[in-house]
């Protein structure tokens, strides 16, 4: 209604009469990318990464394409679509020597004696 009559009356006056904050009108009037467009882009980036990318890397790729989407929304879309990134866990690599072991042999067998010989 406000949008249809904005050529006759000021937006702030109409918002006062309807008891709607001006910010709410501007927030609703702003065109946003639809969920379907974002969903297809998220799926596309996810498949292009061989199902490795998570929300952070997908956000970077979407920003390169000119889309600004929050990580929370990307996560919600991934959850709705059943997309789970595959990642490798850090694997244990055994060390050949311990950090406190010395290369010198223990000739005195830790028997330190301060007496004279």
Beta strands, then each sheet from edge to edge (+ up, - down):
end
